Each structure stands twice: as C-alpha cells, then as structure tokens.
Amino acid sequence: MNLPAAAVAAIASVTLAWPATAAAQSYPLKAVRVVVPSSPGGTTDIVARVLAQRLSDSLGQPFTVDNRAGAGTMIGNELVAKSPADGYTLLMGISTLAIIPSMYKNVRYDALRDFAPISLAVTVPNVLLVHPSVPARNVGQLVALAKSGRLKLNAGSAGTGTSPHLSLELFNGMAGINAVHVPYKGSGVGMIGILSGEVDMLFPALPTAMANIKSGKLIALGVTTAQRSPSLPNVPAIAESIPGYEATQWFGMLAPAGTPKAIVERLHQQIVAGLRAPETAKHLAAEGAEIVASTPEQFSAYLQSETVKWARVIKAAKLEEQ
C-alpha cells in the first residue's frame, strides 16, 4: 500500500519527535548542576538556591548549585554555553549577560545565540543610596547639588560592568551630571566604602542595602525600577524625578542552546510552579525580589531588549574596551 506523501511526512515527524518526548518525560535521570557565575551569599546565589531546592523536590533528583565566579560572570557563563545541551547543566543568569557583550571584545560566547532561555525568574531593584553627610534627601536635590558644583560626587559600584555601575551611568546620562565612578570588588566592599564616607553614593541591589537603610546609616533616595518597590514603599522610584529611568537587576534560568524544547518546557513549568508557591514567594519577597516567572519566549525577548538598551548606555558613556 502506497501512502500519500503528507501521511509519510507526518509519520516521520512523530517518529523523530518520540525519543525527545520520552527523554523529557523521564528527565532528569541524574543530578543537575546549576551554575551561579558569582560568589556565594549574593542575591544571585540566594535565588539559585531557592529554585534548586524547589526543582530537587519536584523532579526527584538533586539540583546542585556550583558557584563559578570570576571575570565579571564570564567564567560561569562560558562554562554553561559550552556544556552539553542535555539539560544537566543550567545557568542562573543575571543582568550582566546583557551588559558584557557591549563592553568587552573577547567574550567567548554569544549571549543571544548560545543559550536557551527557560524563565526570567525574578527582578530586584537597585537603590540609590547616599551617605548621610551628603546634603540631599531626594533625587532632585542630589541632581541640583551635582550641577551646582558645590560637591563633586563620587559613586561606588560593585565593579566595572555590573548592574550597579550601569545604573550609575544611566543616571549620569539622563540627569546630565557626572558623578565619578569608583569601582569596588563586589557589593560588600562597596557598602563598606559608602558607610565609611569614602564615596558619596552607591546603587547596590536592594537586598544588600536593606539593613543599612532601616538602621538609618544610609539614606535611600530612590529605587531603580520603573515603579516603587513593595519592600520599600516609602522610597520613590527614580523615574518619578527622571521620567523613563529604569535599571533593573534580573535573574533567570537558562540552558545551553540546543537543549530539547521538551526539557526546556518541563523545567519552565516546574520553575514557575516553584516561584508561585506561597513559601517561595514569601522567601524571595523578604529579599526584595519581585517574581516574574516568564515564558521562555518572553525571557528571550527581554534578553534581546536589555542587550540593545545597555549597548546604547555603554556607547554613550564610552565604556567599550579599547
């Protein structure tokens, strides 16, 4: 019996799809490594460990966090980009994934081609802090002070190319000021710098800053998200003074490009379920995080838009590696 060509093609497509579907249904069969491209204890590590525990519980295999810090997150990112596309090595990606390609020449992976986005998990505001000695108690006063020339502002960051650094550069450009960038080796060292008065201002992640804001040791002038943070509702968004300003730290799960779609979707479903579980939401909210739980397609589009946005900021601030 001769089958029509369309029927033959349909049977072939089902036959080819079957092994991938079966593999996804049984996935995972062994431990999964979640690479965090930064040191233990930071916000990235916290989010990764919360998700890893949820995935371990729901999928029945260990999801273990592997901290691979260094080179502004490039070491961990490259490790995952060049790993087998089988779902057993994942990346807890962060905002620098969209920043680094425009800053450095020799990045040995392509952030838009070498990863399969799974879900944009959470966003975290940075917060504009000033030392109490700075005579400004809102964004407008700080900008006026900088423009007056009465005080030459120094602004710390967690390091060149980090989200706090780019938050500063965007602020400088949109406010029309020139606070001098002072890079530190990490958020913790930067906090020590502003607490000691070594720098006047800082844009750390909200979880890093919360204790010192509540104690009154540092003054919060604004959060970098478009809207106020539920964790700090009395602090305005910078956008209320500088319309259009937005610089969000984000954290999302990715796999190497080519990972079977069925495995990506299985991971996506479990990550979203984990993020929406009341105990997870409560834990992350306490860290100042806002849950997104996007689809893979939404995360892919967001990564592309963030890459374009920060490329413009980097070019305007002349931050490209020469």
N, C-alpha and C positions, 0 to 999 in steps of 0.2 A: 504494500500500500504506500503510495506516494503522498506525503503530507504537504500542504501548502507551505511556501517559504516563510510566511508570517508565523505559522504554527511551529515550524522548526526553530525559528529565532527565539520565540517565546520559551520553548522548552530548554533551549541552550542557556538563556539568561537565568532561568530558575535553577538549572543545574549548577551554573557557575556561582550563583549567589548562595547556594545552600551551605557550602563549607564555611563561609564568612558568618552566616547567620547562626550556624551551630556553634562556631567558636565563640561568638558574642554571648550566646545563651549560657555557655559553660564558664565564661570569663568571670573572675580570674581563677586560674588553677594554681597559682603560687603567689608569693609576696610581691607587692608592687612598691616601687621606690618613688617617693615624691621629693623631687629636688627643690630645695629652697636656695636661691642664689645670694643669700645674705647670712649674717651671723645668727646664732640662736638668741632668742629673747626679744627680738624686734617684732613689729606688727606683722610682717610677712610670715615669720616663724609661728606666731600665735595663730593666725588664720589657717596656715597649713596644717598645724597640729589638730585644730578643731575639726577640719574637714577630713583629715586622715583617720581620725578616730571614728567619725561617722561612717566613712566608707568601709573601714575594717568591720564595724558592727553589722552593716547592711549587706556586705558582699562576702563575708566569711573568710577573708584572707587578710593578712597583715598589710597595711599601708604604712610604710615606714618613712619618716622624714630624714632626708640626707642633706645637711647644710653644706653647700659648696660656695662659700663667699669668696670674693676677690674680683679685681679688675672691673669695679663698678657693676657687678652682677653678670659680666660677660662669661666668666668661667662656668657658672651653673647653667646659663642659657645655652652655651655652646655644647655642653655635655648632653643636654636633652635633645637639642637639634640634631646631633649626630648619633643618637641612640636608635636601636631597632624600633620600627613603628609597629609594635605589637601590644601596646597598652600597659607594659610593665615598667616603663619609666615615664613619669609625668613631671611637669614643671609648675611650680607655684609662681606664676609670672607676676611681675609688678610694673609700675609706671615706667621704669627706666627702659623697658622693652621697646617703647615708642620714642624714647629720647636718644638713646645711644647711636642709632644708625645715622643721625644727622650730625653728631659731634665728632665721631672718630672714623678714620679712614679704613683701618684694618679690622673691621668686625667680621669674624669668621663664620657668620651665619646671617640669614636674611629673616628678620622678624616677621615679615608678611608671607614668606613662602615656605619656611622651614618648620612651621608649627601648625597643628590642628587645634584651633580654639575649642574649648569644651564649655566653659561657662565663666563669665565675668561674675565673680562671687560677691565681693563687697567693695565699697568705696569708703575712703576715710578722708576727712578734711585735713588739710594743713591749717595751722592757725598762726596769724601774725602776732608775735609777742614783742614787747619792748621791756627793757629794764626800767624799774621804777624811777630812775634818775632822768629818763627821757621825758621832757615836759610836753607830752602829748597823750591824750586819753581817748582819742578816736582817730580814724583813718584820715579825715580831713585835716585835723591839727598836725598829724605827722607829715603829710604832704606839704602843708604850708611851712612847717618848720624846715623841711629839707630845701624848699625853694627859697627860703629867706636867707640861707647861708649862715644862719646863726649856729648851726651844729652840723658838722659833717658826719653823716650817719654811716656806721659800719654794720654790715649784716652778715651774720654767720650762716652756715648751711651744714648739712651732713656730708658734703663733699661735692666736687665739681660734677655736674651732670645728673645729680639726684633731683627728685621731685621738689624738695625744699629750695634747692638752688634755682630751678626753673621757675618756681613760684615767685622768687625774688626778681628774676629777670623780667618776667611778665609784668610784675608790679612796677618796676622801674620804668619800663616802656610805656605802660598805659597811664601812669601817674605823671610822667615827664620829669622824673628825678633820677639821681644817680647814687643810690646807696652802694657803698663799696663792698664787694663780695669777699668774705673771709671764709674759705673752705676749711672744715674740720674733718677728721677721720671718723665719721659716724655721728649719729644724732645725740648719743650720750655725751660725747665730748663737746658738741655744740651747745648742749644745755649747760654744761659747766662754764663755757665761755660767756654766755649771756648772764648767768647767775652771778658771775664774778665781776660783771661790768666790762669785760674785755671787748664785747661787741654790744651794740645798742639794740639790735633787733634780730629776729630769727623766725623761720617759717617751719617749725617741726610738725610732724604728724600729731593730731590731737591726743591720741593715747599717751604719747611721750610727754606731752605738756600738762596734762590734766591736773596732776598733783600740785605742781607749782603755781598753776592758775588758782586753784582752790585755796591754797595757803596764802595767796597774796604776794608771793615772792616775785612773780612776773605778771605783767599786765597784758591781757588779751584784747587786741583792738578789732580783730575780725577773722572770720574763717574764710577759707579759700573756695569753698563750694558755692554754687550759684544761690543756694538758699541757706538759711541758718541751720545749724546742726541741732538735732533734738537733744544731744548730750550737753549742749552749751547754749540753750535757747536765748539767753540774755545778751549774747555777743553777736553783733551784726555780721552779716556776710559782707566781705569787702565790696562785692558788687553793688551794695546799697549806696556806696560812695563813689565807686568807679564802675559804671554800668558796663556789663559784658565781661568783667573779670571772672575767671574761673580756672582753678588749677587743682584738680582732684587727684589724690593718690588712689590707685586702684590695685586690686589683687584678683587674679583669675587663674583657673586651671587650664593648662594646655598639654597636648601630647605631640610627639614628633609628627611631621607631615606624613601622610600616607597611612596613618593608623586607621584600621577599618571603621567605616561610618557606624556600623552597628555597635562597636565597642565605645566609640565616642558618645553615641546616644545613650548607651547603658550607664556610662559614667555621668553624663549630664543629668539623667533622671535621678540618680542617687545623690548627686551633689545638691541639686535643687531641693529634693526632699529633706536632706540633712540641714540645709540652710534655713528652711522654713519650719523646722522642728522648734517648738517653743523654747526648749532649754538652750539650743544653739543660738537662736535669735537673742535671747537674754544675755548669754555669754558675750557675743560679739558686740551687742549694744553697749555693754559695760566697758568695752574697749574703744568706744566712739565710732564703731563701724556701722555703716548702713548697708543692708542686704540688697543685692541686685538680682542675683540668680538668673542671669540672661540665658538665652539660647546660644548655641554655637554660632549661628549666623549673626545674631546681634553683637556678640563679642568680636567676631571678625570685622564687622563694620566699624565698631568702636575703636579697635586697634588701628585700623587704617586712618580714621579721622584724627586720632590722637597723634599719630605719626606725622601727619600733614601739619597739624597745629603747632607741634613743638619744633618742627623743621623751620617754620616761619620765625618763631621766637629766637631760636638758636642763630639763624642767619642775621636777624636784626641786631642781636647782641654781640655778633662776631665771635661766637664761641666755637666755631668749627676748628678741628685740628688742622694746623698748618703743615 
